[in-house]
């Protein structure tokens, strides 16, 4: 009824203009929404790396109703019931490694930016805000950045010596003792006693070096004058935000980005970096692509080139299309039941019976996660490949047959190369979906923290049975912690931004490959 009224009021040219206007309006609205979301992610994500100023904040404590002075960073300011509220993260003598507070305007006595305040980040992800006043060590003196660098270098040299002893000598002693255990050598045998003596000597040396290293420390003054000692070996870096120029802040930002990409998560995934999750995401997507591409292409070739046009073929095509709409959590449950428990359990019973009841492959891991994601994205690849195969002109097939080529040769050397851009379209869509999935991965292998990477220097190098970290799972876990941790919220947005960049880079590589294939096979 409404369409008839519109048609009666508008001539064809006006109807076309009306359709274009409506389409442009909703397209613009969609772009604004997407742009706003992206802007929010970029703004909140980059805040994790930008050195925020440190303030000396005086406020009235609600616990004992007395004035308290702290060094703090202000993560957000907003109005609530007409009053200004600040969300602070501060250091105090009782909580030197940082705690948080929501501070009302009526309880705030003063907020003054501190030029000498430093943000001291520790190796375990904790941070201390204060003013370094003294360095203790072989030559104790007032704090200066030059003196700190000298003492830092000495600590690093001691740490390097300790690591060298552990990796070279103690590791060799442990290996030789293990060999003696396999040979059932007596506990009081001279060879074993010699190794034990050497072990105790090296261990004593390590203890002495650790004691020497721990003598190097800095004293940090809190806002109320209390002094907190911190061992230099625990410190990752010291930043004075109030003394940095704009260029200096950019340099610190890039340094933090490098640490973010190269370090492991710390403090329950609210600090540190995301390297294991980044590595696990890229590796899982790579394995998934290797698995899904040949299966998807072969299935599409059969449906398009070999399968007769019958009711059964139509049902299969409809089923494949419907599989793309199945909720991803269903694939996760299927992967857990069929791949992990059924296939993995049977493989353990056949090849790893000595390790039972501890499972080897009968437990969630990287391979089962990749296989589950391959099944989830398989319909996308099949549909896109079939569409690409339909675009190949029939005359090319006929010409190939006329020259004496078999059907298989025609498909391999003529049809598939021309349809390769369509195949890459399916792969691009599969990569985009697999990189952002979370629910099925949490069931079949992805965890919020994995102590070891799936790929390392230990044979067989690629450990498909290991659990792995994923950027999506890290974001999901960080969303819960960020409800009470402002710093964790910034890290969550930074991880979101990184995931978007990973998907973008993978898609750009696939698009470039598709463009190269299209130029090679379709331009002539």
FENRASUL-V540941 format. One record per residue. N is the residue number from 1. RES is the residue in one small letter. SS is DSSP state (~ for helix, > for strand, _ for the rest). PHI is phi in whole degrees, 0 to 359 (none if undefined). Layout:
n,res,ss,phi
N,RES,SS,PHI
N,RES,SS,PHI
//
This chain:
n,res,ss,phi
1,x,_,none
2,x,~,293
3,x,~,299
4,x,~,296
5,x,~,295
6,x,~,295
7,x,~,298
8,x,~,288
9,x,~,272
10,x,_,243
11,x,_,280
12,x,~,306
13,x,~,294
14,x,~,291
15,x,~,296
16,x,~,296
17,x,~,296
18,x,~,295
19,x,~,297
20,x,~,296
21,x,~,295
22,x,~,296
23,x,~,298
24,x,~,295
25,x,~,298
26,x,~,290
27,x,~,296
28,x,~,296
29,x,~,298
30,x,~,296
31,x,~,296
32,x,~,296
33,x,~,296
34,x,~,296
35,x,~,296
36,x,~,294
37,x,~,297
38,x,~,296
39,x,~,296
40,x,~,297
41,x,~,297
42,x,~,294
43,x,~,296
44,x,~,287
45,x,~,289
46,x,~,291
47,x,_,296
48,x,_,293
49,x,_,258
50,x,_,288
51,x,_,291
52,x,_,282
53,x,_,294
54,x,_,251
55,x,>,244
56,x,>,265
57,x,>,246
58,x,>,249
59,x,>,212
60,x,>,267
61,x,_,289
62,x,_,286
63,x,_,285
64,x,_,240
65,x,_,58
66,x,_,234
67,x,>,289
68,x,>,229
69,x,>,242
70,x,>,220
71,x,>,267
72,x,>,211
73,x,>,246
74,x,>,265
75,x,>,274
76,x,>,198
77,x,>,228
78,x,>,205
79,x,>,254
80,x,>,223
81,x,_,57
82,x,_,78
83,x,>,244
84,x,>,281
85,x,>,236
86,x,>,244
87,x,>,256
88,x,>,253
89,x,>,240
90,x,>,225
91,x,>,245
92,x,_,217
93,x,_,305
94,x,_,282
95,x,_,226
96,x,_,292
97,x,_,267
98,x,_,99
99,x,>,216
100,x,>,237
101,x,>,204
102,x,>,264
103,x,>,244
104,x,>,283
105,x,~,297
106,x,~,291
107,x,~,268
108,x,>,272
109,x,>,266
110,x,>,198
111,x,>,224
112,x,>,233
113,x,>,291
114,x,_,259
115,x,_,284
116,x,_,263
117,x,_,293
118,x,>,240
119,x,>,257
120,x,>,260
121,x,>,266
122,x,>,264
123,x,_,296
124,x,_,269
125,x,_,97
126,x,_,287
127,x,>,218
128,x,>,234
129,x,>,250
130,x,>,182
131,x,>,246
132,x,>,295
133,x,>,243
134,x,>,204
135,x,>,246
136,x,>,254
137,x,_,174
138,x,_,295
139,x,_,221
140,x,_,291
141,x,>,196
142,x,>,298
143,x,_,291
144,x,_,212
145,x,~,295
146,x,~,294
147,x,~,296
148,x,~,298
149,x,~,296
150,x,~,296
151,x,~,295
152,x,~,298
153,x,~,295
154,x,~,295
155,x,~,297
156,x,~,296
157,x,~,295
158,x,~,294
159,x,~,299
160,x,~,296
161,x,~,294
162,x,~,297
163,x,~,297
164,x,~,297
165,x,~,296
166,x,~,292
167,x,~,280
168,x,~,268
169,x,~,276
170,x,~,295
171,x,~,297
172,x,~,295
173,x,~,295
174,x,~,300
175,x,~,294
176,x,~,293
177,x,~,295
178,x,~,295
179,x,~,295
180,x,~,294
181,x,~,296
182,x,~,293
183,x,_,272
184,x,_,57
185,x,_,287
186,x,_,298
187,x,_,295
188,x,_,261
189,x,_,294
190,x,~,302
191,x,~,296
192,x,~,291
193,x,~,295
194,x,~,295
195,x,~,293
196,x,~,295
197,x,~,297
198,x,~,296
199,x,~,298
200,x,~,295
201,x,~,294
202,x,~,295
203,x,~,294
204,x,~,296
205,x,~,294
206,x,~,297
207,x,~,299
208,x,~,296
209,x,~,292
210,x,~,294
211,x,~,297
212,x,~,296
213,x,~,295
214,x,~,288
215,x,_,288
216,x,_,275
217,x,>,207
218,x,>,237
219,x,>,258
220,x,>,247
221,x,>,271
222,x,_,279
223,x,_,294
224,x,_,269
225,x,_,98
226,x,_,294
227,x,>,246
228,x,>,240
229,x,>,278
230,x,>,226
231,x,>,293
232,x,~,298
233,x,~,295
234,x,~,273
235,x,>,272
236,x,>,268
237,x,>,201
238,x,>,234
239,x,>,235
240,x,_,255
241,x,~,301
242,x,~,289
243,x,~,254
244,x,_,268
245,x,_,281
246,x,~,298
247,x,~,295
248,x,~,296
249,x,~,295
250,x,~,295
251,x,~,298
252,x,~,296
253,x,~,299
254,x,~,293
255,x,~,296
256,x,~,293
257,x,~,297
258,x,~,299
259,x,~,295
260,x,~,298
261,x,~,277
262,x,~,246
263,x,_,255
264,x,_,270
265,x,>,296
266,x,>,223
267,x,_,53
268,x,_,56
269,x,_,64
270,x,_,248
271,x,>,206
272,x,>,84
273,x,_,237
274,x,_,226
275,x,~,303
276,x,~,301
277,x,~,290
278,x,~,297
279,x,~,297
280,x,~,296
281,x,~,296
282,x,~,295
283,x,~,295
284,x,~,296
285,x,~,296
286,x,~,297
287,x,~,295
288,x,~,300
289,x,~,295
290,x,~,298
291,x,~,282
292,x,~,283
293,x,~,298
294,x,~,296
295,x,~,294
296,x,~,295
297,x,~,293
298,x,~,297
299,x,~,296
300,x,~,293
301,x,~,297
302,x,~,296
303,x,~,295
304,x,~,271
305,x,~,252
306,x,~,245
307,x,_,293
308,x,_,291
309,x,_,279
310,x,_,242
311,x,~,299
312,x,~,298
313,x,~,296
314,x,~,297
315,x,~,296
316,x,~,296
317,x,~,297
318,x,~,296
319,x,~,295
320,x,~,298
321,x,~,296
322,x,~,290
323,x,~,299
324,x,_,292
325,x,_,262
326,x,_,289
327,x,_,304
328,x,~,297
329,x,~,296
330,x,~,295
331,x,~,297
332,x,~,296
333,x,~,295
334,x,~,297
335,x,~,299
336,x,~,294
337,x,~,285
338,x,~,270
339,x,~,290
340,x,~,285
341,x,~,283
342,x,~,278
343,x,~,293
344,x,~,297
345,x,~,296
346,x,~,291
347,x,~,295
348,x,~,299
349,x,~,295
350,x,~,274
351,x,~,245
352,x,_,233
353,x,~,295
354,x,~,293
355,x,~,270
356,x,_,295
357,x,_,278
358,x,_,289
359,x,_,285
360,x,_,254
361,x,_,255
362,x,_,276
363,x,_,216
364,x,_,306
365,x,_,198
366,x,~,298
367,x,~,295
368,x,~,293
369,x,~,295
370,x,~,296
371,x,~,293
372,x,~,295
373,x,~,292
374,x,~,295
375,x,~,293
376,x,~,295
377,x,~,265
378,x,~,303
379,x,~,301
380,x,~,297
381,x,~,293
382,x,~,297
383,x,~,297
384,x,~,294
385,x,~,292
386,x,~,300
387,x,~,297
388,x,~,295
389,x,~,293
390,x,~,291
391,x,_,282
392,x,_,286
393,x,_,300
394,x,~,296
395,x,~,297
396,x,~,293
397,x,~,297
398,x,~,297
399,x,~,296
400,x,~,295
401,x,~,296
402,x,~,295
403,x,_,276
404,x,_,98
405,x,_,285
406,x,_,282
407,x,~,296
408,x,~,297
409,x,~,295
410,x,~,297
411,x,~,293
412,x,~,287
413,x,~,262
414,x,~,240
415,x,~,289
416,x,~,297
417,x,~,301
418,x,~,289
419,x,~,276
420,x,~,300
421,x,~,300
422,x,~,295
423,x,~,297
424,x,~,294
425,x,~,299
426,x,~,297
427,x,~,295
428,x,~,299
429,x,~,296
430,x,~,295
431,x,~,297
432,x,~,298
433,x,~,284
434,x,~,294
435,x,~,293
436,x,~,260
437,x,_,286
438,x,_,232
439,x,~,305
440,x,~,293
441,x,~,293
442,x,~,295
443,x,~,272
444,x,~,248
445,x,_,156
446,x,>,278
447,x,_,230
448,x,_,283
449,x,_,207
450,x,_,237
451,x,_,292
452,x,_,233
453,x,_,286
454,x,_,291
455,x,>,233
456,x,_,208
457,x,_,273
458,x,_,264
459,x,_,302
460,x,_,273
461,x,_,73
462,x,>,260
463,x,_,258
464,x,_,289
465,x,_,274
466,x,_,280
467,x,_,285
468,x,>,217
469,x,_,261
470,x,_,222
471,x,~,299
472,x,~,296
473,x,~,293
474,x,~,296
475,x,~,294
476,x,~,300
477,x,~,291
478,x,~,292
479,x,~,296
480,x,~,283
481,x,~,292
482,x,_,290
483,x,_,294
484,x,_,235
485,x,_,221
486,x,~,294
487,x,~,294
488,x,~,296
489,x,~,296
490,x,~,296
491,x,~,295
492,x,~,297
493,x,~,293
494,x,~,296
495,x,~,292
496,x,~,301
497,x,~,297
498,x,~,295
499,x,~,298
500,x,~,299
501,x,~,293
502,x,~,298
503,x,~,298
504,x,~,297
505,x,~,296
506,x,~,299
507,x,~,291
508,x,~,297
509,x,~,299
510,x,~,293
511,x,~,295
512,x,~,298
513,x,~,296
514,x,~,297
515,x,~,296
516,x,~,293
517,x,~,294
518,x,~,296
519,x,~,294
520,x,~,283
521,x,~,252
522,x,_,247
523,x,_,277
524,x,_,271
//
